[in-house]
Amino acid sequence: MLLRRPLTYAQPGDMNTPYYRPDLALVHDRGFAFHADGCAPDILTLLEPILQRRGMVLELGCGSGHLTRHLVEAGHRVIATDASLAMLDLTHDHVPGAEAVRQLVLPDDPMPPADAIVSVGHALSYLPTRHAVHHALASAADALNPQGVLALDLCDLSWGAHRSEEATVGRVGDDWAIVTRYLLPKPDVFVRQMAVFLRNDDGSWRRDDERHDNVLVDTSQIPTLLAGHSVQATVGPSFGAYPLPEGLMAVVGQKRPAAAARAPQPLSTGTG
Ligand SMILES: C[S@@+](CC[C@H](N)C(=O)[O-])C[C@H]1O[C@@H](n2cnc3c(N)ncnc32)[C@H](O)[C@@H]1O
């Protein structure tokens, strides 16, 4: 079931201009499945213990449901969430087997308790500040049940260094095209300025423009942050075998068992 509520987007710039409006949502769906498809086998491996205990998977920034589909087809129970209603409409249509498809806007919307929290396609990097990213990570760690699994990717500070400023790249399909200009206005901000084209039924073309600001963070700090929320995590260039693009880092963690979180630290047992 797709749950709706009035539009509220926590984005920089014009608050009335949400990211991933209908045309960009469609183009992303048609042309950018490769990232979720590449990550899916590794994420499924990480989530095997969750599948065995029929745990609940919360997906953040699900987009049009490419990873969601892999999870549901593997037998997972999934709550798929995103800020963009256009993306959620697509997920709702593409993945009818999801437990729920609902709007969840990071970083402030409450997350339901979950046995795994997953996110690919650097959804957290769309937040306006490093503090907002840290807040979202802390909320995810707090929402995890004991021994729950965290697996998400996000843009490191090095993301910008691997891309040439002011480069323009294009991708095209039969009935869509996208032209993107990269900008690095600050060392910790990466901007995509996109012109999105879709063919109308009468053969004419329409255009929409979106600007996305991604915040880049020092991902080496994230394990310490998560440890303060009972999640032991590592940061690396892959969820397993599939290499992520340079500068995109995989955060993989596990929430401590309930008993371990409560237990006092063992006393030193000297032999002398
Ligand atoms: C690059 S897309 C990736 C989509 C999908 N995970 C995939 O890999 O195909 C990033 C997604 O993050 C979502 N997003 C951006 N800001 C968000 C926010 N504040 N809260 C939740 N989702 C957000 C976007 O709507 C978009 O669907």
The ligand as a Gaussian input file, in Angstrom:
#p B3LYP/6-31G(d) Opt

LIG

0 1
 C       20.291000       8.199000      -6.997000
 S       18.660000       7.820000      -6.440000
 C       18.856000       6.082000      -6.010000
 C       17.548000       5.355000      -6.050000
 C       17.640000       3.847000      -5.811000
 N       18.089000       3.551000      -4.474000
 C       18.522000       3.187000      -6.842000
 O       19.660000       2.833000      -6.506000
 O       18.055000       3.033000      -7.974000
 C       18.618000       8.599000      -4.821000
 C       17.271000       8.462000      -4.138000
 O       17.340000       9.124000      -2.869000
 C       16.118000       9.757000      -2.638000
 N       16.266000      10.840000      -1.673000
 C       16.873000      12.033000      -1.865000
 N       16.771000      12.786000      -0.759000
 C       16.092000      12.055000       0.149000
 C       15.654000      12.293000       1.481000
 N       15.899000      13.466000       2.097000
 N       14.972000      11.308000       2.125000
 C       14.718000      10.126000       1.506000
 N       15.084000       9.859000       0.240000
 C       15.765000      10.804000      -0.438000
 C       15.708000      10.270000      -4.000000
 O       14.345000      10.603000      -4.091000
 C       16.120000       9.133000      -4.899000
 O       15.091000       8.200000      -5.086000

